[in-house]
Amino acid sequence: AVHLELGDAVAARESALAALEFKPEHVKSLYRAAKAHLILDEFDECENMLKKGLSLESDNAALQQVEAELRHKRRQYEARSKKVAGKVFQGLDYPDVAAQKAKEQAEEEAKLAEEERWWPWAKKAFLEWFQWQGAAI
């Protein structure tokens, strides 16, 4: 417990795991181990400790709090990982990806060109109809 308070997550993890060797169902040690694993970004180990602890005391508020922190930290980690991966691979164009991008861009340009041919004709027809309706009234 002191190691967690002092911010020494490695020592807290080792102490909690040592305590669990003597008494594997000790909920406080499971909590401390889970908390230390969370601080060290060891998500799977943290989840394992939480599962063991919650199977013993499903209504333990401290374990539930660490579980919520784990979910939050995992979401943050995944978002950060996607952002970094996007930056790392941003400039790389693999032949198949480059070909697909070129094909999509050509299709988009063809679509825009078709709209450009169609739009002036539709606009002219609409204005003529509108003027004809105005003259009829």
C-alpha positions as CSV (number, residue, x, y, z in Angstrom):
1,A,0.0,0.0,0.0
2,V,2.8,2.4,0.9
3,H,4.5,1.8,-2.5
4,L,1.4,2.9,-4.3
5,E,1.1,6.0,-2.2
6,L,4.8,6.8,-2.9
7,G,4.3,6.2,-6.6
8,D,6.5,3.2,-6.9
9,A,4.3,1.0,-9.0
10,V,7.0,-1.6,-9.7
11,A,7.6,-2.2,-6.0
12,A,3.9,-2.2,-5.3
13,R,3.3,-4.8,-8.0
14,E,6.1,-7.0,-6.6
15,S,4.8,-6.7,-3.0
16,A,1.3,-7.5,-4.0
17,L,2.3,-10.5,-6.1
18,A,4.5,-11.8,-3.2
19,A,1.5,-11.4,-0.8
20,L,-0.7,-13.3,-3.3
21,E,1.7,-16.2,-3.3
22,F,0.9,-16.7,0.4
23,K,-2.8,-16.0,0.1
24,P,-4.2,-16.0,-3.5
25,E,-7.7,-14.9,-2.4
26,H,-6.6,-11.8,-0.5
27,V,-8.7,-9.1,-2.1
28,K,-6.6,-6.1,-1.0
29,S,-3.5,-7.7,-2.6
30,L,-5.5,-8.3,-5.7
31,Y,-6.5,-4.7,-5.7
32,R,-3.0,-3.4,-5.2
33,A,-1.6,-5.7,-7.9
34,A,-4.3,-4.5,-10.3
35,K,-3.7,-0.9,-9.5
36,A,0.1,-1.3,-10.0
37,H,-0.4,-3.1,-13.3
38,L,-2.7,-0.3,-14.4
39,I,-0.1,2.3,-13.5
40,L,2.5,0.3,-15.5
41,D,0.1,0.0,-18.5
42,E,0.0,-3.8,-18.1
43,F,-3.6,-4.0,-19.1
44,D,-4.0,-7.8,-19.4
45,E,-2.4,-8.5,-16.1
46,C,-4.6,-5.8,-14.5
47,E,-7.7,-7.3,-16.0
48,N,-6.7,-10.8,-14.7
49,M,-6.3,-9.4,-11.1
50,L,-9.6,-7.6,-11.4
51,K,-11.4,-10.7,-12.5
52,K,-10.0,-12.7,-9.6
53,G,-10.9,-10.0,-7.1
54,L,-14.4,-9.4,-8.5
55,S,-15.1,-13.1,-8.5
56,L,-14.4,-13.1,-4.8
57,E,-16.2,-9.8,-4.0
58,S,-18.3,-8.6,-6.9
59,D,-19.5,-5.5,-5.0
60,N,-16.0,-4.2,-4.0
61,A,-16.1,-0.5,-4.9
62,A,-12.3,-0.2,-5.1
63,L,-12.0,-3.0,-7.6
64,Q,-14.9,-1.6,-9.6
65,Q,-13.2,1.8,-9.7
66,V,-9.9,0.3,-11.0
67,E,-12.0,-1.6,-13.6
68,A,-13.5,1.7,-14.8
69,E,-10.0,3.3,-14.8
70,L,-8.8,0.4,-16.9
71,R,-11.6,0.8,-19.5
72,H,-10.8,4.5,-19.7
73,K,-7.1,4.0,-20.0
74,R,-7.5,1.4,-22.7
75,R,-9.7,3.7,-24.8
76,Q,-7.1,6.4,-24.4
77,Y,-4.3,4.1,-25.3
78,E,-6.1,2.8,-28.4
79,A,-6.9,6.3,-29.6
80,R,-3.3,7.4,-29.2
81,S,-2.0,4.2,-30.9
82,K,-4.3,4.9,-34.0
83,K,-3.1,8.5,-34.1
84,V,0.6,7.5,-34.0
85,A,0.1,4.7,-36.5
86,G,-1.6,7.2,-38.9
87,K,1.4,9.5,-38.6
88,V,3.9,6.7,-39.1
89,F,2.2,5.3,-42.2
90,Q,1.0,8.6,-43.6
91,G,3.6,9.0,-46.3
92,L,3.8,5.4,-47.3
93,D,2.0,4.4,-50.5
94,Y,2.0,0.7,-51.1
95,P,1.3,-0.2,-54.8
96,D,-2.1,-1.7,-54.1
97,V,-3.2,1.1,-51.9
98,A,-1.9,3.8,-54.3
99,A,-3.7,2.1,-57.2
100,Q,-7.0,2.0,-55.1
101,K,-6.6,5.7,-54.2
102,A,-6.0,6.6,-57.9
103,K,-9.0,4.6,-59.0
104,E,-11.2,6.3,-56.3
105,Q,-9.9,9.7,-57.3
106,A,-10.6,9.0,-61.0
107,E,-14.1,7.9,-60.2
108,E,-14.7,11.0,-58.1
109,E,-13.4,13.3,-60.9
110,A,-15.6,11.5,-63.5
111,K,-18.6,12.0,-61.2
112,L,-17.8,15.7,-60.8
113,A,-17.3,16.1,-64.6
114,E,-20.7,14.4,-65.2
115,E,-22.4,16.8,-62.8
116,E,-20.7,19.8,-64.5
117,R,-22.1,18.7,-67.8
118,W,-25.6,18.0,-66.4
119,W,-25.9,21.0,-64.1
120,P,-25.8,23.8,-66.7
121,W,-28.5,22.1,-68.8
122,A,-30.7,21.5,-65.8
123,K,-30.3,25.0,-64.6
124,K,-31.2,26.4,-68.0
125,A,-34.2,24.2,-68.3
126,F,-35.4,25.1,-64.9
127,L,-35.0,28.9,-65.5
128,E,-36.9,28.5,-68.8
129,W,-39.7,26.6,-67.1
130,F,-39.8,29.2,-64.3
131,Q,-40.0,32.1,-66.8
132,W,-42.7,30.3,-68.7
133,Q,-44.7,29.7,-65.5
134,G,-44.3,33.4,-64.6
135,A,-45.5,34.4,-68.1
136,A,-48.5,32.1,-67.8
137,I,-49.7,33.6,-64.6
